[in-house]
Amino acid sequence: MSGPDRILRLRTVLDRTGLSRSALYRKIAEGTFPAQIRISINGAGWHKSDINRWVERPTGWWARME
């Protein structure tokens, strides 16, 4: 049984993906990287599971259209 999905902050996401900050935000705009979620007025983060899926298969990840 897995626990709740952790939220990763920007520095951790950059370290795990090897992307630069500008490349990360460009990929978000293109829809080829998970978008961040708002966690406070001045804070945002990413679901750990989304980042793990992207790291496993970066070319196969596309934003889900809802």
C-alpha positions as CSV (number, residue, x, y, z in Angstrom):
1,M,0.0,0.0,0.0
2,S,1.4,3.4,-1.0
3,G,1.2,6.5,1.0
4,P,0.2,10.0,-0.1
5,D,2.0,11.4,-3.1
6,R,4.7,13.8,-1.9
7,I,5.1,17.3,-3.3
8,L,8.5,18.2,-4.7
9,R,9.8,21.8,-4.8
10,L,11.6,23.3,-7.8
11,R,15.2,22.7,-6.7
12,T,14.5,19.0,-6.2
13,V,12.7,18.7,-9.6
14,L,15.6,20.4,-11.3
15,D,18.1,18.0,-9.6
16,R,16.1,14.9,-10.5
17,T,15.5,15.9,-14.1
18,G,18.8,17.6,-15.0
19,L,16.8,20.4,-16.7
20,S,17.6,24.0,-16.3
21,R,14.8,26.3,-14.9
22,S,14.1,27.8,-18.3
23,A,14.0,24.4,-20.0
24,L,11.6,23.1,-17.4
25,Y,9.2,26.0,-17.8
26,R,9.4,25.8,-21.6
27,K,8.5,22.1,-21.5
28,I,5.5,22.9,-19.2
29,A,4.3,25.5,-21.8
30,E,4.7,23.0,-24.6
31,G,2.8,20.4,-22.6
32,T,5.7,17.9,-22.5
33,F,6.3,18.2,-18.7
34,P,3.9,18.0,-15.7
35,A,2.6,21.4,-14.7
36,Q,3.2,22.5,-11.1
37,I,0.5,22.7,-8.5
38,R,-0.1,25.6,-6.2
39,I,0.6,24.7,-2.6
40,S,0.4,28.2,-1.0
41,I,0.2,31.8,-2.1
42,N,3.8,32.0,-3.0
43,G,4.7,28.3,-3.4
44,A,4.3,25.6,-6.0
45,G,5.4,22.1,-6.4
46,W,5.1,18.9,-8.4
47,H,3.6,15.5,-7.6
48,K,6.5,13.1,-7.0
49,S,4.7,10.4,-9.1
50,D,4.4,12.8,-12.1
51,I,8.1,13.6,-11.9
52,N,9.1,9.9,-11.6
53,R,7.0,9.0,-14.6
54,W,8.6,11.8,-16.6
55,V,12.1,10.7,-15.6
56,E,11.4,7.1,-16.6
57,R,10.1,8.2,-20.0
58,P,10.6,11.9,-20.9
59,T,9.7,11.6,-24.6
60,G,6.5,9.6,-23.8
61,W,5.0,12.0,-21.3
62,W,2.3,14.3,-22.5
63,A,-0.1,16.5,-20.5
64,R,-3.4,14.9,-19.9
65,M,-6.2,16.9,-21.6
66,E,-9.1,17.1,-19.2
